[in-house]
Amino acid sequence: MEDYLPTTVSITNSDFTYQGVMDLLVNGVANKVIHFKSAFNTALDPGFSGIIDKGPGEVTVESDLPWKMK
């Protein structure tokens, strides 16, 4: 499915209990623009890290969580 409209994904006020690396966002749509925002979240495990996979599109990030772009 093709979709060229921008999308915003927001995560707020969440506790992340996951231990290790976790996919936060995976973009599988070509040319898809996604704005990822997270605020007021807590990573309870010191080893937590989020992966943001921009795939074939474009992703902007404003995040209070530890993350890496893939």
NUVO-186080 format. One line per field, with one value per residue: residue number from 1; residue in one letter; x, y, z negated of N, C-alpha, C in turn. Coordinates in steps of 0.001 Angstrom, whole numbers, plus 524288, in hexadecimal, padded with zeros to 5 digits. Layout:
! residues N
i = c(NUM / ...)
aa = c(A / ...)
nu = c(X / ...)
nv = c(Y / ...)
nw = c(Z / ...)
cau = c(X / ...)
cav = c(Y / ...)
caw = c(Z / ...)
cu = c(X / ...)
cv = c(Y / ...)
cw = c(Z / ...)
! end
This chain:
! residues 70
i = c(1 / 2 / 3 / 4 / 5 / 6 / 7 / 8 / 9 / 10 / 11 / 12 / 13 / 14 / 15 / 16 / 17 / 18 / 19 / 20 / 21 / 22 / 23 / 24 / 25 / 26 / 27 / 28 / 29 / 30 / 31 / 32 / 33 / 34 / 35 / 36 / 37 / 38 / 39 / 40 / 41 / 42 / 43 / 44 / 45 / 46 / 47 / 48 / 49 / 50 / 51 / 52 / 53 / 54 / 55 / 56 / 57 / 58 / 59 / 60 / 61 / 62 / 63 / 64 / 65 / 66 / 67 / 68 / 69 / 70)
aa = c(M / E / D / Y / L / P / T / T / V / S / I / T / N / S / D / F / T / Y / Q / G / V / M / D / L / L / V / N / G / V / A / N / K / V / I / H / F / K / S / A / F / N / T / A / L / D / P / G / F / S / G / I / I / D / K / G / P / G / E / V / T / V / E / S / D / L / P / W / K / M / K)
nu = c(80356 / 80289 / 80594 / 8062C / 804A8 / 8083E / 80A8F / 80872 / 80DC5 / 80BBE / 81081 / 80D9B / 80F5E / 81230 / 816E4 / 821CD / 824E4 / 82A9A / 835D2 / 8416B / 84349 / 8396B / 82FE1 / 82AE9 / 82614 / 822D8 / 8240C / 81E41 / 81AF1 / 81D02 / 82221 / 81C6A / 819AB / 81C82 / 81A69 / 81FDA / 81D2E / 8203A / 81D5F / 81ECF / 820B7 / 8257E / 8306F / 831E1 / 83956 / 8470A / 84C6E / 84605 / 842ED / 83DD5 / 83A87 / 8396F / 834C3 / 83623 / 83437 / 83016 / 82D0F / 82B89 / 82F23 / 82D36 / 831E3 / 82E75 / 8319F / 830FC / 834CE / 83F4B / 844D1 / 8476E / 849EB / 84670)
nv = c(7FB6E / 80865 / 81489 / 82197 / 82981 / 8314E / 82BFE / 82C1F / 82646 / 82471 / 8222A / 8225D / 82427 / 819C6 / 80DB2 / 806A0 / 7F9EE / 7F2B4 / 7EADF / 7EDAD / 7EF0A / 7F4CA / 7F549 / 80147 / 806AC / 80325 / 805D9 / 80252 / 80611 / 80B4E / 817E2 / 81BFC / 8254C / 82702 / 82C4F / 82A7B / 82B14 / 82B9D / 82D12 / 82FBC / 82592 / 81986 / 81187 / 8061D / 7FE47 / 7FEA0 / 7FB84 / 7FD1D / 8006A / 806DA / 803A3 / 80A55 / 80868 / 80D8B / 809C6 / 809A1 / 813D6 / 8209C / 8250F / 82D11 / 8304D / 832F8 / 8306D / 82BAA / 82266 / 818F0 / 81693 / 8114E / 81380 / 80BAF)
nw = c(80000 / 80377 / 7FDC3 / 7FC76 / 7F59C / 7EA99 / 7DDD0 / 7D017 / 7C500 / 7B7EC / 7AB27 / 79E2E / 79061 / 78D01 / 7878B / 78A44 / 78962 / 78E50 / 7906E / 79605 / 7A3F7 / 7ABB7 / 7B5D9 / 7B8C1 / 7C0B4 / 7CD87 / 7DA61 / 7E5B1 / 7EF29 / 7FB71 / 7FD8B / 7F55D / 7EBB0 / 7DEB8 / 7D252 / 7C69E / 7B971 / 7AC03 / 79EA2 / 79101 / 78D89 / 787BA / 78737 / 7815F / 7808A / 78055 / 7891F / 79182 / 79E9C / 7A96C / 7B6A0 / 7C258 / 7CE41 / 7D9F7 / 7E3A1 / 7F104 / 7F10C / 7EB1C / 7DEAF / 7D3CF / 7C716 / 7BA0F / 7AE1F / 7A108 / 79E04 / 79DF7 / 7AA3C / 7B72F / 7C4A7 / 7CF5A)
cau = c(80000 / 80584 / 80353 / 809E4 / 8032E / 80B48 / 80805 / 80B08 / 80D1D / 80D32 / 81046 / 80E3D / 80E2D / 81280 / 81B57 / 823DE / 82755 / 82D7E / 83B6B / 84476 / 841FE / 833F7 / 82E14 / 826FA / 82355 / 824D2 / 8215E / 81ED0 / 8185D / 82082 / 82118 / 8191D / 81BFD / 81A76 / 81C99 / 81F7E / 81E01 / 81F1E / 81E4C / 81D30 / 82115 / 829A6 / 832A6 / 832FB / 83E18 / 84B54 / 84E3C / 84212 / 84405 / 83A04 / 83C49 / 835D5 / 83638 / 83397 / 832DF / 830A5 / 82AA6 / 82E3B / 82D42 / 82F8A / 8314C / 82EFE / 8309B / 83383 / 836AF / 84411 / 8436A / 84B2B / 84774 / 8483A)
cav = c(80000 / 80D3A / 818BC / 825DD / 82D7B / 83105 / 829A5 / 82CFD / 82228 / 82695 / 81EC6 / 825AA / 82228 / 81410 / 80B26 / 8026D / 7F606 / 7EF2A / 7EA90 / 7ED41 / 7F220 / 7F40E / 7F86D / 80535 / 80823 / 800E5 / 80828 / 7FEE5 / 80861 / 80EAA / 81D88 / 81D68 / 828FB / 82624 / 82F75 / 82764 / 82E4C / 82922 / 830BB / 82E3C / 81FE6 / 81782 / 80C6A / 803F4 / 7FB1E / 801F3 / 7F9A7 / 7FDFF / 803E0 / 80642 / 803EE / 80CC7 / 8069E / 8111B / 806DA / 80C81 / 818FC / 824A8 / 82550 / 830DE / 82E4F / 83617 / 82C41 / 82BA0 / 81D16 / 817C5 / 81438 / 81152 / 81326 / 80735)
caw = c(80000 / 803A6 / 7FAAD / 7FC9E / 7F1D2 / 7E5BC / 7D940 / 7CB14 / 7C117 / 7B2CC / 7A68C / 79989 / 78B20 / 78CEC / 7850A / 78D7C / 78609 / 791C3 / 78F67 / 79AD0 / 7A88F / 7AD4A / 7BA3E / 7B764 / 7C577 / 7D259 / 7DEDA / 7EA30 / 7F3B5 / 7FE75 / 7FD88 / 7F0EE / 7E7F9 / 7D975 / 7CE1B / 7C1CF / 7B4CE / 7A700 / 79A53 / 78BAF / 78D22 / 7846F / 7886E / 77C2E / 780CE / 78228 / 78E34 / 7958D / 7A2FD / 7AD98 / 7BC06 / 7C5F7 / 7D37B / 7DDA4 / 7E856 / 7F5E8 / 7F084 / 7E81A / 7D94B / 7D045 / 7C1C4 / 7B549 / 7AA63 / 79BED / 79D39 / 7A0D1 / 7AF38 / 7BB87 / 7C9C9 / 7D286)
cu = c(80385 / 802A2 / 80757 / 80894 / 80684 / 80801 / 80B2C / 809B8 / 80F1B / 80C9F / 8114E / 80CCA / 80E39 / 81759 / 81CFB / 826E8 / 82AA6 / 8334D / 83E4C / 8426F / 83C83 / 832CA / 829E0 / 823A5 / 825FB / 82185 / 82258 / 81C74 / 81C17 / 81E92 / 81D8C / 81C1F / 8195E / 81D5D / 81BA6 / 820D0 / 81CDF / 820A1 / 81C32 / 81D09 / 8259F / 82B5B / 83483 / 837E1 / 84286 / 84D73 / 84A67 / 8440D / 84005 / 83C87 / 837F5 / 837D2 / 8334F / 8321D / 833A3 / 82E52 / 82E0C / 82BD2 / 8302D / 82E53 / 83223 / 82DA9 / 8339B / 8358D / 83BEA / 842B6 / 847DE / 84815 / 849D4 / 84745)
cv = c(804D3 / 81177 / 81D13 / 82A36 / 82CF1 / 82ED7 / 82B07 / 8287E / 82462 / 82273 / 82243 / 822AF / 81C35 / 81243 / 80693 / 7FEB7 / 7F231 / 7EF66 / 7E9DB / 7F0C6 / 7F0BE / 7F768 / 7FC32 / 80698 / 8058B / 8030D / 804BA / 80112 / 80C24 / 8144B / 81F5A / 82100 / 82829 / 829B6 / 82C58 / 82AE3 / 82B0C / 82CEF / 82E75 / 8284E / 81E62 / 81232 / 80A1C / 8008F / 7FE81 / 80048 / 7FA8D / 801BC / 802C8 / 806B0 / 8067A / 80B83 / 809F7 / 80E6C / 80A27 / 811FD / 81CBB / 824DB / 829A8 / 82F1F / 8329E / 83258 / 82CF0 / 8262D / 81C59 / 814D5 / 81483 / 810D6 / 80E9B / 80876)
cw = c(80000 / 8009F / 7FA5F / 7F8CC / 7ECE0 / 7E13E / 7D466 / 7C76C / 7BBF3 / 7AE97 / 7A1D3 / 79498 / 78AC4 / 789F9 / 78876 / 78A00 / 7892C / 79082 / 7948E / 79F1A / 7AA7F / 7B20F / 7B850 / 7BC19 / 7CA1C / 7D6CE / 7E3A0 / 7EF26 / 7F66D / 7FE68 / 7F918 / 7ED46 / 7E2B8 / 7D5B0 / 7C914 / 7BD31 / 7AFF3 / 7A2AB / 7953F / 78B00 / 789A1 / 78672 / 78342 / 77C1C / 782F1 / 7877B / 792A1 / 799C0 / 7A73C / 7B2EB / 7BF3A / 7CB6B / 7D774 / 7E2B5 / 7ED36 / 7F5B8 / 7ED7A / 7E2A7 / 7D670 / 7CAB8 / 7BDC7 / 7B0E6 / 7A551 / 79A8D / 7A000 / 7A5D5 / 7B317 / 7C090 / 7CCBF / 7D836)
! end
